[in-house]
């Protein structure tokens, strides 16, 4: 156990202890309100470039396993909890959370008053921070932190996207005799495994493309639909994805989740803005304006689409956050374009919104039917 410090860019400090790796790490500090699902949070590529504070006080009680991952590694820059559980208990566990963090050299600290830290971030907003176990001088840490780019204006997609195209294969999945029903091109901006699992189980053959893939490369597989994934960073600077997505409007159905939703909004001519402290957790209430149901949703984003920046004659709001009234879903009135800010695949979180994938299936079904008629 080693003494550690969290230094925030406004000069606020919190003392803690490191139970994992030692050294220094920096990133945007955000808080997550989920009570469970820490392994999914750690491996969610959308957290790249961020230090995550868990508001639930005891973390690690069920250990970690090989199945509950959303990517092939931990993506958070650092991890902050009130207390790590020293003895985990779960029949699926293969190791402790502390061992897991150590193996991947992730700085994680405990002993911080996470209630006070969360309140500070809610009042002041998400901000850059640095965890250190070797330097405790505020002036020195401030100088180092000043060299770290802000999340706003930073392209983190290029850091997490797949290096080359691949077709998702899920072990143990039994396909029907006719094989997949739809062929989906998924642009990987930091895609979560559970999105791929659900699309596959619904009858899709998912071809995952790097974020920098060109239009012709995607068209070559003759997809029935285009999916744009979640991911980290500022959507406004991911111009290469925005321009690609534009080329598919009116050609095939387009569906976006989280960062993918923001990219769809930008491709439609809208604007995005940074939220004060973002939505990170598994308890965000959202009203689906298409069927007037309220879902408790899993969310992880720091940016939002400004609905007023979009043409009201062409785009309609189909989801609203009941906490702060921010945009949670949009649909084009003439073309098959649909996107949602929240995560219907959960992981971690409630399963209330998984039906949203069915909207995408219905759009592709209608598109294929129209294509057959026009042949």
Order of alpha helices (4+ residues) and beta strands (2+ residues): beta-beta-beta-alpha-beta-beta-beta-beta-alpha-beta-alpha-beta-alpha-alpha-beta-beta-alpha-beta-alpha-beta-alpha-beta-alpha-beta-beta-beta-beta-beta-alpha
